[in-house]
Amino acid sequence: MGFGKNLQWLRKMYNGMTQEELAEKMEVTRQTISRWELDAAYPEVAKALELCRLFSCSMDALFREDMGAEGPYSHMRVEDVEGFRYVRYGVISQELESDAIEHVRRWAEGCGVAEPRVIGWDFPFVSQEQKHVFHMHGYAAAWVLPEGFVPKGVGAEVVTQPKHKYAALTITRPFEGPFETIPKGFQALMAYMEVNRLEHQEEGVLPCFEREYEWDGVTYMDIYIAVKE
């Protein structure tokens, strides 16, 4: 990718910072930032070190690595996710998402809910043999219950998720190469968190989850990672 594209990507990752805002932080002109991003000029060592400190990256990464979250990833942000209640079902299989998601959809249909809101997340309770020999993975799907709704005949614990802050991004067409696209989406989101100095929250809330939906015939997936408030 090179320095210029990396700088442009990092700037946009930093809460959508403009060239003018970065120029002010670096005490240079906006035209200088533009020239840096076009690879028409390069910063002096002192300014390069300031950029590394600002964006929490190494000099080697800034000038030599491909840091960009390109392709299907967009709309990186931090948002408050309202609290909700859910019932969950976990599986270990080769078709983990469809197995788990179809199970919770049947729960919802059995309770008279035709279009349930479903979320999911990976979980690590898989042996090395299951993973490498039988190509199995662990996955949990959850039916987010409508407000005030009491499910009957489901036989699963109702879990309450409090309102919490999450880093999030949107993936377009996530199932075109899902075993590469989705993990890289989480990597891009973790890079966004690092740039913006957001710490991962792992206790008391869902640490991460994903939600699939369609809009105008296109499939999208929002992925979420809990951050400390």
N, C-alpha and C positions, 0 to 999 in steps of 0.2 A: 504493500500500500504506500509506504513512504511517509516522510515527515509531514508534508502538507496535508494529505488526506487524514493522517492520524490526528493532527492538530484540529482540523475541522470537526472530526468525529468527537473528539474529547470535549471540544467547546460546546457542541450541541448536547452531549451527554450531561454536561454540567448545568442542569436545569434550564436547558435551552438558551445558554448565554449567547449574546450577540457579539459580533466583531467589535463593536464600540465598547461593550462592557469588558471584553478581554483586553482591549487596548488600554482602557483606563487602569485595570489591575496591573498591567505590565509596564505602564508609563511610557507607551509608544503611541503612534498614530494608528487610526483604523486602517490606513493604507498599508502600513507595515504588516499588520495582521493578515491583510488580504494577500500581500506578496509572499508571506510565509506559507499560507495555505495553498498558493499556486506553485510552490517550490521555485519561485522567482528570486527568493532570497532566504537566508537562514539566520537565526538569532545568534548573537554572541554567546559564549559559554555561560556567562552569568545569567542571561535571560533564559537560556535553555534550562538551567538549573531551577530557575523560578517557575517555569512551566511544569517541570517534573514535580516540584513541591505542590503546586496548585492542583494538579490532576492526579496526584498520588501514583505516579508511574516512574519507571526507571528511564534513564537516558537511552539505554539500548532499545527498550520497547518503543519509545517515542520516535526514534530515528530509523529503526531497522525492522520492527515487527509489523504485522498486519493486525491492527487493533480494532478495525471497524466491525460494527454489527450491521452488515449490509443484508441485502436480499429481502426475506419476508418479514423482517422485524421492524416494528414502528411503534410510535406513541409510548415511549418510555416515560414513566411518571411515578409520582408517589400519590396515593389516594387513601382516604379513609373508607374502609369497608365496613358497612353497618353490620351489627350483630345479627346472627341468625341461628336457627336450630336445624339439626340434621340427623339422619340415620345413615349408617355406613355399612359397606360390605366389602371385605377384602378377599382377594384371590391370589394364588400363585399358579400361573399357567403360561402357555405360549400365546394365547390370545387374551391377555389379561384385561386390556381396556374394554373390549367388547363383552367379555364374560361378566365383569363387575358392573359395567354400565347397564347392560341388558337386565341384570338381576335387579338393580334398584329401580329401573323403569317398570319392571313387572310389579314391584312393590307399589309404586305410585299408581299404576293402572288398577291394581286390585283395591286401592283406596279411592278410586274414582277420579284421580288426577291424570288427565290425558297428556299434558305437556309439562312434565316436572322439570325443575331447575336442577341440573346434575353437575357436580364438580368432582374432581379426582386428584389423586397424588400417588407417587411411587412410595413404596416402603421397602426396607432392606431385609426383611425376614426371609431370605432365600439362601439355600446352601450353595456352595461352589459347584457341587454336582448338578443341582437343578439348573443353575445359571449357565454353566459351560458345556455340560453334556446334553441336557434336555432343552436348553435355550428357553428357560422359564424366567419370569420376572414377577415381582410382587407389585400389586396395584390395589388401591382402595378407591371405590366410588361412593359418593354420598348424595343422597336426595335432600336438597335444601327444602325444608318444610314451609308451606305457606304460613303466614303469620296467624297464630291462634289455632292452627290445624293440629289435631291429635290423630296420628296414624293408628289404625286398628288391624290386628292380625299380622303385623310385620315381624314381631319377635326380635327387635333390635333396640338397643339403648338409644334414647334421644339425647344428643349431645348439644350443649349450648356453646356457641362461639361468640365471644364478646366483640364489640366494635373495636377495630384495631387498624393501625396504619400499615400499608403494604406498598412495596415497590412493585410495579407492574409493567408489562409490555404486551403488545398485540402481535400475534403471528398470523400472517395470511397464508391460507392453504397449508396448514400444519402437517397434513397427512401425505404430502408429497415428499417421501423420504423421512418419515416421522422419527426413526431412531437416530437420525442426524439433526434434523431441523429443530425438534423440541429440546433435546439436551443443549444444543448451541444457543437456543433462546434463553435457557436458564443461565448459561455462561455469560451471555450478553447482559442479562439483568444483574448478575452479580458484579460485572464490571461497572455497570452504572452505579450500583450501590457503593463500590469502592471509590469511584471518582467523587461521589457526593458525600462520602464519609458516613454512610448509613450502616448501622450494625444489624446483623440478623437476630431476630427474636425467635427462640426455639422452644420456649416453655410458656404454658398458659393459653396458647392460641394454636391454630393450625400453622405450622412453620412455612408451608408452601402449598399451593394447589393450582389447578388449571381448570378452565371453563371453556367448553366448545360451543359455538353457535354459528348460525348462518345469517347472511345479510345480502340481499339481491343475488341469491344463487351462489354466493362465495362462502366457503367455510373459513371461520376465524377461530383462534384460540387466544384467550387472555391467560397469562401466567402470572402468579403472585408469589412474592416472598415477603414474609413478615419482617418488619424492621422495628427496632427499639424506638420508643417514643420519648 
